[in-house]
């Protein structure tokens, strides 16, 4: 077990092994290790269909957000202040 709680080694069924070997044998993938990587990438894309950009670009955006300053507690008071500020900005824009 790794430090993340995820098993460091995954046991495959004989059917999963056969499918991986078939994909490698058809030369779609150069090694058995490439198959789970591709499968995980496909699952990640399906789980986040509206996100654009590569995995690296998305990770860079996440890091940028995490490093953008002190966290703000998004309680009711925060959302109320945000709505007041947004309404003020809209009113100023319309007045132009």
Secondary structure as UniProt FT lines:
FT   TURN            3..4
FT   HELIX           14..25
FT   TURN            26..27
FT   HELIX           32..47
FT   TURN            48..50
FT   HELIX           55..66
FT   HELIX           76..95
//
